[in-house]
Amino acid sequence: MADLNVDVSQLPEDVRRKLAELSLELSEGDITQKGYDKKRSKLLAPYNIPQAPPDTGPSAPSPQTAAQRKAHRRLTREDNRYHSEIRTEAVMQALAMSKRGPVMPLPSKRTSVNYQGQQRHRDRQDSSSDDDSIFGEDVSRDFNRGGRFRDSGASSSSFSDAGASPHHQGGRGERPHSAAYAIPGNTSRQALADVLQSSRHSQPIPQQPDVTNNAKSTRQADRVGHYAPAHLSSVRMTSAGHVTGLQDDGPRHQGKVSAKIQQLLNTLKRPKRKPLKDYFVEEDDALEAPQPDPNAPKPEGSTLTPVPGEQLVVPSGLPRNLEAALQRYGSSTYKANAVTVLDQNGKPSINLTYGKLLSRTHKIAYTMLHKVGQKGEGGIKPGDRVALVYPNNDPISFSCGFYGCLLAGVVPVPVEVPSSRRDAGGQGIGFLLGSLNVQWALTSEACHKGMSKSSNGDVANFKGWPKLSWFITDHLSKPPKDWHPPPKQSEDCPAYVEYTQSKEGSTVGVKVTRSAMLCHCQTLTVASNYTEGEVMVCVLDFKRDVGLWHGILCSVFNGMHVIFIPYSLMKIDPASWMKMITKYKASVGIVKSRDMHWGLLAQKDHKDVNFSSLRLLLVADGANPWSLTSCDAFLNAFQSKGLKSEAICPYASSSEALTVSIRRPGKTSASKTGRGILSMQGLSHGVVRVDSENSLTSLTLQDCGQVMPGAVMVVIKIDGPPILCKTDEVGELCVCSGYAGTGYWGLQGITSNTFQVQPFHGDGRSAGDKMYVRTGLLGFLGPGGLVFVCGSKEGLMSVSGRRHNTDDIIATVLAVEPMKFIYRGRIAVFSIPVLKDERIVIIAEQRPDCTEEESFQWMSRVLQAVDSIHQVGVYCLALVPPNYLPKTPLGGIHLHETKKKFLDGSLHPANVLMCPHTCVTNLPKPREHRPDVTPSAVHVGNIVQGARMAWAQGRELSISDEDSDSARKHQFLTEILRWRSQTTPDHNLYTLLNSKVQAQLTMTCSQLHKRAERIGSMLVEKGKLNTGDHVALIYHPGIELVAAFYGCLYVGCVPVTIRPPHPQNISTTLPTVKMIVDVSKASAILTSSIVLKLLRLKESTGIVEPKAWPTILDTDDLPKKKLAAIYRAPTPEMICYLDFSVSTTGMLAGVKMSHAAATALCRSIKLQCEFYPSRDVALCLDPYCGLGFGLWCLTSIYSGHHSILIAPSEVETNPAVWHTAVSNYKVRDTFCSYGVMELCTRGLGTSTTTLKARGVNLSCVRTCCVIAEERPRIHLTTSFTKLFANLGLSPRAVSTSFGCRVNLGMCLQGASCPDPTTVYVDLRALRNDRVTLVEKGSPHSLCVMESGKLLPGVKVVIANPDTKGQCADSHLGEIWVHSPHNATGYYTIYGDESLHADHFDSHLATGDARLSYARTGFLGFVRRTELTQSDGERHDAIFVVGALDETVMLRGMRYHPIDIENTVSRSHRKICECAVFTWTNLLVVVVELEGNENEALDLVPLVTNVVLEDHYLIVGVVVVVDPGIIPINSRGEKQRMHLRDGFLADQLDPIYVAYNM
């Protein structure tokens, strides 16, 4: 499109305004360039003149529009407020010096999570209120980052928009695959890799976990309750298709994910630590303290003495107070202008004379005291606090309201206009108003109309605000002529309250007394040489800080004329303040460096500017070190326009001490001004050291003048007691003056610490009796009492003993190609405490057109630059969409709110890069095991310590435990069943209940015996099976499974119970069934017609061919033929059945159970639980393996009790079925699984009252035992107990059990056993295989519950799994078990048991070496309790901690995944499940996100932080997935190894994968 040749200055005012708005929209990204050109052409078409070719020579005119200026500005060097030639040069040199290094893996992200989907839908009104910009991303830099606040409006409100986080649309199946990026040749990332490589960090102990190669494992598409049958990856295979059984020794999986992890490992290579010389020692604080740098500079000067300013000599002609000044100028010069405000067209059309000011303040004061509160509200009395709520473009109404309050003796509290859209900090202001007991708010009519209203027309209540009555200060009637303002209270009473924020982000109110206010005006008048009638131009916020002190108070005190420039106008016409100085020949200007910088960019207006009248250009944020660049650039540009160098006066201020210092106008001698080039390394150690001018790590400071007249200043140490600093030491500036604030309203504690500081010397001597006020500014006093400020306490970050300032970090970040990536320079830098040190977090708004790769390149370069220049690592670097961070009232970044959102996990970043490996250098030393420590040495060491050896046993089995009836002493379950069918044929053995608590099937002794005979007959006749053949039993939970089991035993076949495939998940569950059939070498399959139909479905036959199955026999179609004889095994040691299950590590393991072991197990359970034929026992668990199978199929036959069977699937249909059945049958003993317990807890959480009304009563329950092969889940059992206590469930009734592969039932809570014991152990000691008991609530404590009582005949010892030496009870070791019902060995397809022979026949290397034990593979410990057993002995409790195969060895210490997972699950409410595993020494954390996908990246820093804090571990990879992805087996246990295989094969479809650097 051809450019239109139009002289913009000659256009009508409304067209110029529309053009400016259009340019603003383009710069903020609200419209495209094409749309901008189209609209602009339309506007200018009526005024178009044929255009000559543009002149590109040196004399080319400055660009006329914002868009052209934006392009032109790229050629200028003053492109941002933190710009520094030296800093930019340093950053470029640091990046250029970076060598080529290993490639960093880019995070994987679903396309639906990409940043474009997160952009806010901003309306123009919101974006135009941003004080960080005018025209574009490289213009604005929020100049006041270094002071107490980010801008003149502290933090009263924020920007929030409900449309910020769209839900992911579409079903789970419609999601695109995760996008993975790689930038192999990217130099910036290689540079970053070098930084990481050269940083100080030790390599973890190189103990690699076992790694397996998985034949294509399939992701679990959906978890069908907790009872979905195990999917394909529940059995892990070698590449040859063989079951790995119990070892995990395949080659590493080479996939996209594992390649990225290898990149990460290459990047993280570190030199190893030297080996430790001695044993690991448990210390109270194992964290390494940061070692002080021996080469760090130390302060060498003498102790600084208090530095006084010159004597305050108040000129005789000044008014005696502000009220007198108002009376004087309102009477004598009543026509003189007091305030002028520019309208939106930039015209000074709104004026307020001193006469009007006086009359309006009288009206307001009279109305407040006499007319307010007549409608029943409380009135306003002198001394009350009232809020002043006026918009930023109405200083006239504010002045009238403020002085009206002073006249009435009321205490004004100026605050920002509240808004429901922006609530960052607004809540804090509301709390402040509440603590001040503010009940009335003064406002203007226009402001009141603009506020959001409730349905009845009143102003809506804002979040956190007290209920306010609103008083409109416009159009009031005159007071009576005889009315006079009330007499003034004492000079020590508060005149006004100014709000500010503490470093922690809480809003507080600073009290300024009447005497302090007057003294402040007098001091500023003397320091600034103010005189009556002078013209002042003010760009600052007039409600607080410098704008209030000079523009509202001093101006009236001296009868000056103030011209206020509204902030909204500055965004359209940034040169408006310079024009006003020229037009009115103003002698005073009050600006920030931001305004000077913007003025530089408005080049078209420079030709009309004249600064010859200006004697004082007060730079309000001159204390910020980075304001120096703007001051110098402004002086260079406008010295030819009459600007005098001595007119530029930097100003240091503080909310508590008010004015700290000001460079006095007109004083230019060398002793009165100065600047220093200081070493940033010296400053980071708190020491002042001069640096060379061309140094790349120097910081140039300018002075902020001298100590104020009548004030005294000292510098005290930043931390600890107020000790005076040395002359070359950086500390906190403290001021003693008559004008400082007197305290925080209502906060005595922190008031004394801030406002009543009495410094003393290092030797304890007092430095005088004066009380000082802390300013929050960090600096030092130079020659001649010059004040130098190098940072603020709010922006101070102390990392590893060195101090860094947020502004310095921001300057470095902005020097890394900001125009390409950072949206309008909006960057937040803060520190968070992690692992007893502060960690730096950088959050930046990225431009909307930034790609993922570009963002990541820029992040890499930022890390490189910060590390090179500041020698400090960045812990977290996050990018958010443009215009996204919470805002202050004037649009700056609200730092405290941003930090709060980050820590709460509600920031929703678009990109996150965590670098814990480079930052965290204070981890505990890795534990190194000494190979020369023998079992005997360990044993002797334990004896020396006087510790008891760890062993325990259940009660002895004796002949008297059995009935005298010889018929009960059969050694085979088949004989017992036959005997019961003859002696008690009609006794009910089993009842199967459905979800409606109705008996679906019952079976007596006789019926079960006859059915078993018929099944046995079928096996022989139809199946042609021989004795010893293996038969697979594939049934749903029920009585038919029991009958089939005994049918096999009746003919000498060996049964193998297998869970049937799930009808909704055939593709993933059927292959597991087939694999167990193959591995167990089953010759035939017994099943029901329902399962048979499943096997013959089209979907099933596509997975497993029908011919691939062995003979299938349907027991629903039985012959009526009876068996000739029941088979009796020649010896009880022969195999009774095979017990197959999948371990939590994904290994399929089958064990052989002999007839003797099966009978012994039943006998132990009968004795422990006191089972008799008269008992009713309810079972709600899976009957396929372990103790669950034993209770379902074996114990009823042996003990003769009545078993009430409830399939877990029925609980999914009706969660109350189990409780109702227990209540109806008045069951004393019931057994369940954790899955059932969780279903009931979740499903009946709100239904206990209904159940009670239906008559459900659980008071009959004596034992409610959870059958498990893991550490007791205390949280779940406690929740269950508390929830159903209302139904009469006794807390002592709920207990847990423990069984494992080598011994199916080791522990079970019996009827007369002592109550379960709970202890608290130290997690840190546990990592080092030590057991240290601690008190409840201790830090790092872990609650562990006893896993039931040992069954009769069971003996356990705790052994060292490596040395096989017996442990003491203060050690964690492997649980070894000796028992008559141990399994006899593993059953494998190869028959090679040599590798695992010692699992069933192990002998202790120390202690009793004769007895044979089976190794359980579980770690635990034994503790002697105060409880007494039935035999009178003290009870030894056995505590199971976790499976040895699952433990994670990192840094030489042993971690249990469940502990890390519990910690992670508590870190964010949207984490619904979590699993961890290791891969090549990296800890991988997988979390399921129960929320929107755009919340995924919030979890990365939270997970990293919490694992570091609680476990001293660095997370290598964080994977965020959908709910239901983490595989869980039928027992409710996580299958972490399947998850690992799926992750490495890139089959999880993750929402986000973050690789921590």
Salt bridges, closest charged atoms under 4 A:
GLU13 OE1 - ARG16 NH2 3.11
GLU21 OE1 - ARG124 NH2 3.67
GLU25 OE2 - ARG124 NH1 2.82
GLU28 OE2 - ARG824 NH2 3.08
ASP30 OD1 - ARG122 NH2 3.02
ASP79 OD1 - HIS83 ND1 3.39
GLU85 OE1 - ARG77 NH2 3.46
GLU85 OE2 - HIS83 NE2 3.63
ASP126 OD1 - ARG421 NH1 1.97
ASP130 OD2 - ARG824 NH2 2.91
ASP130 OD1 - ARG826 NH1 2.96
ASP131 OD2 - ARG594 NH1 3.20
ASP132 OD2 - ARG826 NH1 3.05
GLU137 OE1 - LYS70 NZ 3.73
GLU137 OE2 - ARG74 NH2 3.85
GLU137 OE2 - ARG847 NH1 3.01
ASP138 OD1 - ARG73 NH2 3.57
ASP248 OD2 - ARG236 NH1 3.54
ASP248 OD2 - ARG1540 NH2 3.48
GLU282 OE2 - ARG1330 NH1 3.36
ASP285 OD2 - LYS836 NZ 3.26
GLU288 OE2 - ARG273 NH2 3.38
GLU300 OE2 - ARG689 NH2 3.65
GLU310 OE2 - ARG664 NH2 3.09
GLU323 OE2 - ARG514 NH2 2.86
ASP384 OD2 - LYS381 NZ 3.71
GLU416 OE1 - LYS543 NZ 3.31
GLU445 OE1 - HIS475 NE2 3.23
ASP474 OD1 - ARG360 NH2 3.53
GLU491 OE2 - ARG514 NE 3.76
GLU534 OE2 - ARG615 NE 2.70
ASP541 OD1 - LYS543 NZ 3.25
ASP573 OD2 - LYS579 NZ 2.86
ASP595 OD1 - ARG594 NE 3.20
ASP605 OD1 - LYS579 NZ 3.81
ASP605 OD1 - LYS604 NZ 3.30
ASP632 OD2 - ARG675 NH1 2.89
GLU656 OE2 - ARG148 NH2 2.98
ASP703 OD1 - ARG663 NH2 3.07
ASP719 OD2 - ARG803 NH2 3.89
ASP728 OD2 - ARG689 NH1 3.13
GLU729 OE2 - LYS717 NZ 2.67
GLU732 OE1 - ARG774 NH1 2.93
GLU732 OE1 - LYS793 NZ 3.18
ASP763 OD2 - ARG765 NE 2.85
GLU794 OE2 - HIS896 NE2 3.38
GLU817 OE2 - LYS820 NZ 3.54
GLU817 OE1 - ARG861 NE 3.08
GLU845 OE1 - ARG826 NE 2.85
ASP849 OD2 - ARG847 NH2 2.79
GLU852 OE2 - LYS109 NZ 3.31
ASP904 OD2 - LYS900 NZ 3.21
ASP932 OD2 - ARG930 NH2 3.37
ASP963 OD2 - ARG968 NH1 3.45
GLU975 OE1 - HIS970 ND1 3.10
GLU975 OE2 - ARG1128 NH1 1.89
GLU1013 OE2 - HIS1009 NE2 3.52
GLU1021 OE2 - LYS1121 NZ 3.78
GLU1040 OE2 - ARG1011 NH2 2.89
ASP1078 OD2 - LYS1074 NZ 2.76
ASP1139 OD1 - ARG1301 NH2 2.84
GLU1170 OE1 - ARG1262 NH1 3.74
ASP1176 OD1 - HIS1202 ND1 2.87
ASP1182 OD1 - ARG1059 NH1 3.46
ASP1229 OD2 - ARG1262 NH2 3.11
GLU1238 OE1 - HIS226 NE2 3.76
GLU1238 OE2 - ARG1242 NH2 3.08
GLU1238 OE1 - ARG1273 NH1 4.00
GLU1270 OE2 - ARG1273 NH2 2.98
ASP1315 OD1 - ARG1292 NH2 2.46
ASP1322 OD2 - ARG1324 NH2 3.37
ASP1329 OD1 - ARG1454 NE 2.95
GLU1346 OE1 - LYS1349 NZ 3.11
GLU1346 OE2 - HIS1435 NE2 2.62
GLU1374 OE1 - ARG1415 NH2 2.74
GLU1393 OE2 - LYS1152 NZ 2.96
ASP1398 OD2 - LYS1364 NZ 3.76
ASP1398 OD2 - ARG1415 NH1 3.34
ASP1401 OD1 - HIS1403 NE2 3.28
ASP1408 OD1 - ARG1410 NE 3.66
GLU1426 OE2 - ARG1434 NH2 3.40
ASP1436 OD2 - ARG948 NH2 3.28
ASP1436 OD1 - ARG1424 NE 2.89
GLU1446 OE1 - ARG1536 NH1 2.47
ASP1459 OD1 - ARG1271 NH1 2.67
GLU1461 OE1 - LYS1534 NZ 2.98
GLU1461 OE2 - ARG1536 NE 2.65
GLU1473 OE1 - LYS1534 NZ 3.10
GLU1488 OE2 - ARG223 NH2 2.99
GLU1493 OE2 - ARG110 NH1 2.66
GLU1493 OE1 - HIS168 ND1 3.54
GLU1493 OE2 - ARG175 NE 2.47
GLU1495 OE2 - LYS1470 NZ 2.85
ASP1498 OD2 - HIS908 ND1 2.46
ASP1522 OD2 - ARG110 NH2 2.60
ASP1522 OD1 - ARG172 NH1 3.43
ASP1522 OD2 - ARG175 NH1 2.54
GLU1533 OE1 - ARG1531 NH2 2.89
ASP1541 OD2 - ARG236 NE 2.93
ASP1546 OD2 - LYS256 NZ 3.30
ASP1549 OD1 - ARG110 NE 3.33
